[in-house]
Amino acid sequence: MSPQHNEGAGVRRRLLEGDNVDIDNIPTEEREAINQYLDSRNKNNLNASTICWMIIGIMVFTFTDFANVMMNDPRVSSQYLRLAGGFFAGNVLLGIYFVVYLSYVKGLKNWTNHAHPVLIPIATFCGCMGLIFSTIAFWPVWGLLTMPILFCLFMGMFMLISLSPF
């Protein structure tokens, strides 16, 4: 084990033993050791649950003929579908701002403490409203199955996005 890991292990040991460690006043060398350890961990998100959700999403997309229903079925409420698309577009734009701009362009590792903290609840609101409006838009087609279908599609999409290098 390298010396940096031993320094980080001291803080971890003190936390596990129940000592009152003031996280804000950790010595600089221990903080750097902890950050280096966290950065060196394997960040591979490809695991069994990710693969299962992507397979389930592909199967639901295929067996429900989702693309054809969304584009051609007259029962789909196009006004609510447009609203859902607008909210999802806002959610994606905010996600790109957080992950790409703040993380890679600005170099912030913890982008939750950025200059605009109100954007995180706005992104959450956009995602929730997009889900509500897409449920309303597809309800005439699938009825009660709309929510499980959309849940499986969204989970498959989120798992696919989690594999991105960002």
C-alpha positions as CSV (number, residue, x, y, z in Angstrom):
1,M,0.0,0.0,0.0
2,S,1.4,3.4,-0.9
3,P,2.0,6.1,1.7
4,Q,-0.9,8.2,0.3
5,H,-3.3,5.4,1.0
6,N,-2.0,5.0,4.6
7,E,-2.6,8.6,5.3
8,G,-6.2,8.3,4.0
9,A,-6.6,5.1,6.0
10,G,-5.8,7.1,9.2
11,V,-8.8,9.3,8.7
12,R,-11.0,6.3,7.7
13,R,-9.8,4.4,10.8
14,R,-10.6,7.4,13.1
15,L,-14.1,7.7,11.6
16,L,-14.8,4.0,12.0
17,E,-13.7,4.0,15.6
18,G,-16.2,6.7,16.4
19,D,-13.7,9.5,17.0
20,N,-15.1,12.9,16.4
21,V,-13.1,13.9,13.3
22,D,-13.8,17.4,12.0
23,I,-14.1,16.7,8.3
24,D,-13.6,20.4,7.4
25,N,-10.3,20.6,9.3
26,I,-8.6,17.5,7.9
27,P,-4.9,18.2,7.3
28,T,-4.0,19.0,3.7
29,E,-1.8,15.9,3.1
30,E,-4.6,13.6,4.4
31,R,-7.2,15.4,2.2
32,E,-4.9,15.0,-0.8
33,A,-4.4,11.3,0.0
34,I,-8.2,10.8,0.2
35,N,-8.8,12.7,-3.1
36,Q,-6.1,10.7,-4.9
37,Y,-7.5,7.4,-3.6
38,L,-11.0,8.4,-4.7
39,D,-9.8,9.5,-8.1
40,S,-7.8,6.2,-8.6
41,R,-10.8,4.0,-7.9
42,N,-12.2,2.1,-10.9
43,K,-15.1,4.1,-12.3
44,N,-16.5,1.4,-14.5
45,N,-20.3,1.5,-14.4
46,L,-20.8,-1.6,-16.5
47,N,-22.3,-4.2,-14.2
48,A,-25.1,-6.7,-14.3
49,S,-27.9,-4.3,-13.4
50,T,-26.8,-1.8,-16.0
51,I,-26.8,-4.5,-18.7
52,C,-30.2,-5.8,-17.5
53,W,-31.9,-2.4,-17.6
54,M,-30.5,-1.7,-21.1
55,I,-31.8,-5.1,-22.3
56,I,-35.2,-4.5,-20.7
57,G,-35.3,-1.0,-22.3
58,I,-34.5,-2.4,-25.7
59,M,-37.1,-5.1,-25.4
60,V,-39.8,-2.7,-24.3
61,F,-38.9,-0.3,-27.1
62,T,-39.0,-3.1,-29.6
63,F,-42.1,-5.0,-28.4
64,T,-44.2,-1.8,-27.9
65,D,-43.2,-0.4,-31.2
66,F,-42.5,2.8,-29.3
67,A,-41.0,4.8,-32.2
68,N,-43.9,4.0,-34.5
69,V,-46.5,4.7,-31.8
70,M,-44.9,8.0,-30.9
71,M,-44.7,9.2,-34.5
72,N,-47.8,7.8,-36.2
73,D,-50.5,6.8,-33.7
74,P,-53.3,9.4,-33.6
75,R,-54.2,8.4,-30.0
76,V,-51.0,10.0,-28.8
77,S,-51.7,13.5,-27.5
78,S,-49.2,15.6,-29.5
79,Q,-49.5,18.7,-27.4
80,Y,-48.5,16.8,-24.2
81,L,-45.8,15.0,-26.1
82,R,-44.3,18.3,-27.3
83,L,-44.4,19.6,-23.7
84,A,-42.7,16.5,-22.5
85,G,-40.0,16.8,-25.2
86,G,-39.4,20.5,-24.2
87,F,-39.0,19.6,-20.5
88,F,-36.7,16.7,-21.4
89,A,-34.7,19.0,-23.7
90,G,-34.3,21.4,-20.8
91,N,-33.2,18.6,-18.5
92,V,-30.6,17.4,-21.1
93,L,-29.2,20.9,-21.5
94,L,-28.9,21.4,-17.8
95,G,-27.2,18.0,-17.6
96,I,-24.7,19.0,-20.3
97,Y,-24.0,22.2,-18.4
98,F,-23.4,20.3,-15.1
99,V,-21.4,17.4,-16.4
100,V,-19.5,18.7,-19.4
101,Y,-19.1,22.5,-18.9
102,L,-18.6,22.6,-15.1
103,S,-16.6,19.3,-14.9
104,Y,-14.4,19.5,-17.9
105,V,-14.3,23.1,-19.1
106,K,-14.3,24.8,-15.6
107,G,-12.6,21.8,-13.9
108,L,-14.9,21.7,-10.9
109,K,-14.9,18.2,-9.3
110,N,-17.8,19.0,-7.0
111,W,-20.2,20.9,-9.3
112,T,-23.0,20.9,-6.7
113,N,-21.4,23.9,-5.0
114,H,-21.3,26.0,-8.1
115,A,-22.5,29.6,-8.6
116,H,-26.1,28.6,-9.5
117,P,-27.4,26.1,-7.0
118,V,-31.0,26.6,-8.0
119,L,-30.3,24.8,-11.3
120,I,-30.3,21.4,-9.7
121,P,-34.0,21.7,-8.5
122,I,-34.9,23.1,-11.9
123,A,-33.4,20.1,-13.6
124,T,-35.3,17.8,-11.2
125,F,-38.5,19.7,-12.0
126,C,-37.9,19.4,-15.7
127,G,-37.4,15.7,-15.5
128,C,-40.5,15.2,-13.4
129,M,-42.7,17.3,-15.6
130,G,-41.4,15.6,-18.7
131,L,-42.3,12.2,-17.1
132,I,-45.8,13.5,-16.2
133,F,-46.5,14.9,-19.6
134,S,-45.2,11.9,-21.5
135,T,-47.4,9.7,-19.3
136,I,-50.4,11.8,-20.2
137,A,-49.4,11.8,-23.9
138,F,-49.2,8.0,-24.1
139,W,-52.0,7.1,-21.7
140,P,-54.7,6.7,-24.5
141,V,-52.5,4.1,-26.2
142,W,-51.3,1.9,-23.3
143,G,-53.5,2.8,-20.3
144,L,-52.1,1.5,-17.0
145,L,-49.1,0.0,-18.8
146,T,-47.9,3.5,-19.7
147,M,-46.1,4.0,-16.4
148,P,-44.1,0.7,-16.4
149,I,-43.3,1.1,-20.1
150,L,-42.0,4.6,-19.7
151,F,-40.1,3.6,-16.5
152,C,-38.3,0.8,-18.3
153,L,-37.5,3.0,-21.2
154,F,-36.2,5.8,-19.0
155,M,-34.1,3.4,-16.9
156,G,-32.6,1.8,-20.0
157,M,-31.7,5.3,-21.3
158,F,-30.3,6.4,-18.0
159,M,-28.1,3.3,-17.8
160,L,-26.9,3.9,-21.3
161,I,-26.0,7.5,-20.4
162,S,-24.2,6.3,-17.3
163,L,-21.7,4.5,-19.5
164,S,-20.7,7.7,-21.2
165,P,-17.1,8.8,-20.4
166,F,-18.3,12.0,-18.8
